[in-house]
Amino acid sequence: QSQFNSGFPVRQMAEPADAPARRALMAQAHQALGVRYKYGGNSPGEGFDCSGLTSYIYKNGNGITLPRTAAEQSRATRPVAANDLRPGDLVFFRTSGAGVNHVGIYRGRGEFIHAATGGGRVMVGNLSDNYWQQRLVKFGRVLA
């Protein structure tokens, strides 16, 4: 008898309980790529600003209502360590002024999806870029 068939059941790695919820969020986020930027916008039809985008993704991906502004969303999330970031977590930045004023949704491998004024649309950013490294304030979690 083979040493690999000893009668013990083979254990599969169980995925985290919130994996389906995170997949739903990321499906919404990827559908928004390319939608135009609009200050105060919160739908694909009119365009998105950064917090309008994250609000829309959470509402349509999971039925979760987030506060409207990036600063309020930051206060409503639990802090997450960089090495514990998972797709669907939020990334918060201070691009000007004193507080958090920009947010995106982490998609994995150091990338995040956000509605960027500069790019004029919903696009992918990279946390390793100098610009974002210098402005990063916090990683936040809404899901378990």
Secondary structure as GFF3:
##gff-version 3
##sequence-region A 1 144
A	DSSP	alpha_helix	19	32	.	.	.	ID=ss1
A	DSSP	beta_strand	42	43	.	.	.	ID=ss2
A	DSSP	beta_strand	47	48	.	.	.	ID=ss3
A	DSSP	alpha_helix	50	62	.	.	.	ID=ss4
A	DSSP	alpha_helix	70	75	.	.	.	ID=ss5
A	DSSP	beta_strand	78	79	.	.	.	ID=ss6
A	DSSP	three_ten_helix	82	84	.	.	.	ID=ss7
A	DSSP	beta_strand	90	93	.	.	.	ID=ss8
A	DSSP	beta_strand	102	108	.	.	.	ID=ss9
A	DSSP	beta_strand	111	116	.	.	.	ID=ss10
A	DSSP	beta_strand	121	126	.	.	.	ID=ss11
A	DSSP	alpha_helix	130	135	.	.	.	ID=ss12
A	DSSP	beta_strand	136	141	.	.	.	ID=ss13
###
